[in-house]
Structure formats: C-alpha cells, structure tokens
C-alpha cells in the first residue's frame, strides 16, 4: 500500500494520477505534485527567466487580454489593482497603466515588496501563477485577504478537462506547474473561500466577492 499524501489545497486523500508522479485529490479534484518533487528556488528561477517576456510584445499582450479586458470592463482608473506574481515582464500592469489605471506589482522573486501584502485592492490579476502554488490554500487565503469587498480576483491558467492526454500535455511538462485545476477544484475554492461566484471562460477564471 502506498503512503497517503494529502491534497495541499483541501487536505483530503489522493491517489496516483496518469504518469504516476502527479496525484489526484479525491475531494476537490486538484492534480498536484508531491512536495518531494517540487523544484527548488534555483530551478524555479531558471524556468521563469527563460520566459523572456517583453511587455511591448503584441502577442504577449494578446495572451493576457482576457484579464486586461475584464479589468477594463469591470473597473475604472480610480480603482487600485495588484498584479500578483507579475514576473519578469509585468505586461498586465503595462497595458493597464497605458489606459491610466493604477496597479502595483508583487512577485516573490522579481517584485518582492511585501509591504504590498498589507494593503487591500479592488481587483487582483493572477495570470499563469496559480499553477505554481506549492501551498495553494495558503496562497488563496492571502489573495482573499488582499481583496476589498465587492472586488474581483482575475486568474488565468489552463484547466485540465477530460479529453486532454495528460502524459503528453504541455502544461504537465513544465516542472514548476505543481498544482493543476479542474473545474470542480475552482468550485471548491469558491465555496471554501466564500466568493460570491466564480465565472470560468476557457482559461479565464473570475472569483467575485
């Protein structure tokens, strides 16, 4: 019998999934790498620096446009936002600032201003970040605390759905993708963290207070 490994999000039991490295949670349905397979900080930095994201790249701007369009539709320049996990090229901040919006950047490696985590925000952008959470319940607890009443958390990630061949899926081959979400996982997050609703539109996930 294999040793039990609890889900880092809901703390429930899990079992081996697909390639045998990842686990699948029996309750929230999250798919995760056990802690002993997590990359160390040096490995993470090597991967992140290789992304070579340039904020003026039109393709990069189009990629994040589901979030920037949602912010522009739902909020005004008077609102204050946070680009959480902004990375080496904070393109969401760049696009919104060009529209006159006020948005700050936090990233544990590239924008490590922890004072920003003592404030609250009208909206939070979290683009291609949540799949990197070693401890997702801790990170979502923080994100919930950072959000003002009636605020919105805009996330982007590639959700695992039936029909995807997990073993050959590009999202699985990135060693920093330690937690992968199903739609059931996102519904669990909505309920547990008491968001009013969650909207899922392809890769865009909007949690509403």
Secondary structure, DSSP 4 states (H G I P E B T S, - for coil): -PPP---TTT---EEE-TTSSEEEESSS--EEE-GGGPPPHHHHHHHHHHT---TT-HHHHHHTHHHHHHHHHH--TTSEEEEET--SS-HHHHHHHHTT-EEEEEBTTTB--GGGGGS-EEEEEEET-GGG-TTHHHHHHHHHHHEEEEEEEEEE-----TT--GGG-TTTT-TT--EE--HHHHHHHHHHTT-SEEEEETTEEEEE-
